[in-house]
Amino acid sequence: MESPLRLGYSSTMAKARVVSFHCIVRNRTGQVISRTYNQGVLTDSFRGPLPGSHEPYPKTPAEPPGLAHALTNLRRGEKRRIHLSAEEAYGLYDPELVIEVLRSEISEGARVQCGSEVLTRFEDKEPRVFRVIEARRDSLTLDGNHPLAGQDLIFDIEAIEVRDATSQEIADSSVTESGDWIH
């Protein structure tokens, strides 16, 4: 998995910061899962809607909320090793998020193959991304879990740049279910 992680943190009323950092993600046995350079990651502790807004922030389940908190007070040049349980990282694996659908129920169903990702609603909730884990002639088995769900993870972080966030960066951000910033 080589895609960038976009993370923040939560603490007791810290100032919004933007951090760029190198990150190596390992599983608990030490196997490297990902090496990334993360740019422009917003950190803050503000919980609730943006000033002047009464709308809650959308959930962002693809982000590891436990890492957001562990980045508190990260300084330029600092290196940090962060151990997260599965619950703190991408959550426990939920077998109820594995569903079977008819290809005809998915707009791109005829072209979908194993490994593809599709955006669909599940139980009348918000749309979410599902991975196709099995493709048959008339039906698909979809998995709504993050690919790293159920895994304890280790994040080796090195902060490259840390600066104050602009008001626009804060306005363009969202907060996870636990209240952590994601930009």
C-alpha positions as CSV (number, residue, x, y, z in Angstrom):
1,M,0.0,0.0,0.0
2,E,1.8,3.1,-1.2
3,S,-0.8,5.8,-0.8
4,P,-0.1,8.8,1.5
5,L,-1.7,8.9,5.0
6,R,-3.4,12.2,5.7
7,L,-3.6,12.6,9.4
8,G,-3.9,15.1,12.3
9,Y,-4.0,15.0,16.1
10,S,-6.0,15.9,19.0
11,S,-4.8,17.3,22.4
12,T,-5.9,19.8,24.9
13,M,-6.5,22.9,22.8
14,A,-3.3,22.9,20.9
15,K,-2.8,25.4,18.0
16,A,-3.6,24.2,14.5
17,R,-0.3,23.1,12.7
18,V,0.5,21.7,9.3
19,V,3.1,18.9,9.3
20,S,4.9,17.2,6.5
21,F,6.7,13.9,7.5
22,H,8.2,10.7,6.3
23,C,6.3,7.6,7.5
24,I,7.1,3.9,7.5
25,V,4.2,1.7,8.5
26,R,4.9,-1.8,9.8
27,N,2.7,-4.6,11.2
28,R,3.5,-6.0,14.6
29,T,5.9,-8.5,13.2
30,G,8.0,-5.7,11.7
31,Q,7.0,-6.3,8.1
32,V,7.0,-3.0,6.1
33,I,3.5,-2.3,4.8
34,S,4.1,1.2,3.4
35,R,6.7,4.0,3.0
36,T,5.3,7.4,2.4
37,Y,6.0,11.1,2.4
38,N,3.0,13.0,3.8
39,Q,2.7,16.7,3.0
40,G,0.5,19.3,4.4
41,V,-1.1,17.3,7.3
42,L,-3.3,19.5,9.5
43,T,-3.1,19.0,13.3
44,D,-5.4,20.6,15.8
45,S,-7.6,19.8,18.9
46,F,-10.7,21.8,17.9
47,R,-13.8,19.5,18.5
48,G,-17.1,20.3,16.9
49,P,-18.2,22.3,13.9
50,L,-16.1,25.1,12.4
51,P,-16.8,28.6,13.8
52,G,-20.1,29.9,12.4
53,S,-21.2,26.4,11.4
54,H,-23.6,24.1,13.2
55,E,-22.9,21.1,11.0
56,P,-20.9,18.2,12.3
57,Y,-17.8,17.1,10.4
58,P,-18.1,14.0,8.2
59,K,-16.6,10.8,9.5
60,T,-13.4,9.8,7.7
61,P,-13.0,6.0,8.5
62,A,-10.1,5.5,6.1
63,E,-7.8,7.5,8.4
64,P,-6.2,6.0,11.5
65,P,-7.6,8.3,14.3
66,G,-5.2,6.9,16.9
67,L,-2.2,8.2,15.0
68,A,-3.8,11.7,14.9
69,H,-3.5,11.9,18.7
70,A,0.0,10.4,18.8
71,L,1.3,13.3,16.6
72,T,0.7,15.9,19.4
73,N,3.4,18.5,19.7
74,L,5.5,16.9,16.9
75,R,8.5,19.2,16.1
76,R,10.6,19.6,12.9
77,G,13.3,17.0,12.8
78,E,11.7,14.9,15.5
79,K,11.4,11.1,15.0
80,R,8.7,9.2,16.7
81,R,7.7,5.5,16.8
82,I,4.0,5.1,17.4
83,H,2.4,1.7,18.3
84,L,-1.3,1.5,17.6
85,S,-3.7,-1.4,18.4
86,A,-6.1,-2.4,15.6
87,E,-8.8,-0.4,17.4
88,E,-6.7,2.8,17.4
89,A,-5.5,2.3,13.8
90,Y,-8.1,1.3,11.2
91,G,-10.5,-0.5,13.6
92,L,-11.3,-4.2,14.1
93,Y,-12.3,-6.3,11.1
94,D,-16.1,-6.3,10.9
95,P,-17.5,-9.3,9.1
96,E,-20.8,-7.5,8.8
97,L,-19.2,-5.1,6.3
98,V,-18.7,-8.1,3.9
99,I,-21.8,-8.1,1.6
100,E,-22.9,-9.8,-1.5
101,V,-24.6,-7.8,-4.2
102,L,-25.9,-8.5,-7.7
103,R,-23.7,-6.9,-10.4
104,S,-26.8,-5.2,-11.7
105,E,-27.0,-3.3,-8.4
106,I,-23.7,-1.6,-9.0
107,S,-23.5,1.0,-11.8
108,E,-20.2,-0.2,-13.1
109,G,-21.0,-3.8,-12.2
110,A,-20.3,-5.3,-15.6
111,R,-16.7,-4.0,-15.6
112,V,-15.9,-4.7,-11.9
113,Q,-13.3,-7.4,-11.1
114,C,-11.7,-8.8,-8.0
115,G,-9.5,-6.0,-6.4
116,S,-11.6,-3.1,-7.8
117,E,-13.1,-0.5,-5.5
118,V,-16.7,0.6,-5.7
119,L,-18.6,3.4,-4.0
120,T,-22.0,2.2,-2.8
121,R,-24.5,2.7,0.1
122,F,-24.7,0.0,2.8
123,E,-27.9,-0.3,4.8
124,D,-29.1,3.2,3.8
125,K,-26.1,4.9,5.4
126,E,-23.5,7.2,3.9
127,P,-21.8,6.0,0.7
128,R,-18.6,4.1,1.4
129,V,-15.9,2.4,-0.6
130,F,-16.0,-1.3,-0.8
131,R,-13.3,-3.6,-2.2
132,V,-14.4,-6.4,-4.5
133,I,-13.0,-9.6,-2.9
134,E,-14.8,-12.1,-5.1
135,A,-16.3,-11.6,-8.5
136,R,-18.8,-14.1,-10.0
137,R,-20.8,-14.0,-13.2
138,D,-23.9,-12.3,-11.7
139,S,-22.8,-11.2,-8.2
140,L,-20.0,-9.6,-6.3
141,T,-18.7,-10.0,-2.7
142,L,-17.7,-6.6,-1.4
143,D,-15.6,-5.8,1.7
144,G,-16.2,-2.4,3.4
145,N,-13.3,-2.8,5.9
146,H,-10.1,-0.9,5.5
147,P,-7.4,-3.2,4.1
148,L,-5.5,-2.8,7.3
149,A,-8.5,-3.3,9.6
150,G,-7.8,-5.8,12.4
151,Q,-4.0,-5.2,12.4
152,D,-1.8,-3.7,15.1
153,L,0.5,-1.2,13.4
154,I,3.8,0.6,14.1
155,F,4.3,4.0,12.5
156,D,7.9,5.4,12.3
157,I,7.5,9.2,11.8
158,E,10.1,11.8,11.0
159,A,8.8,15.4,10.9
160,I,10.3,17.3,7.9
161,E,8.3,20.6,8.3
162,V,6.0,22.0,10.9
163,R,4.2,25.4,10.5
164,D,1.0,27.1,11.7
165,A,-2.1,26.3,9.7
166,T,-3.9,28.9,7.7
167,S,-7.6,29.7,8.3
168,Q,-8.3,28.2,4.8
169,E,-6.6,24.9,5.7
170,I,-8.7,24.7,8.8
171,A,-11.9,25.5,6.9
172,D,-11.0,22.8,4.3
173,S,-10.5,20.1,7.0
174,S,-12.8,17.6,8.7
175,V,-12.8,15.9,12.1
176,T,-13.0,12.1,12.7
177,E,-15.7,10.5,14.9
178,S,-13.3,10.9,17.8
179,G,-12.7,14.6,17.1
180,D,-9.3,14.4,15.5
181,W,-8.5,16.7,12.5
182,I,-8.0,15.3,9.0
183,H,-6.9,17.5,6.2
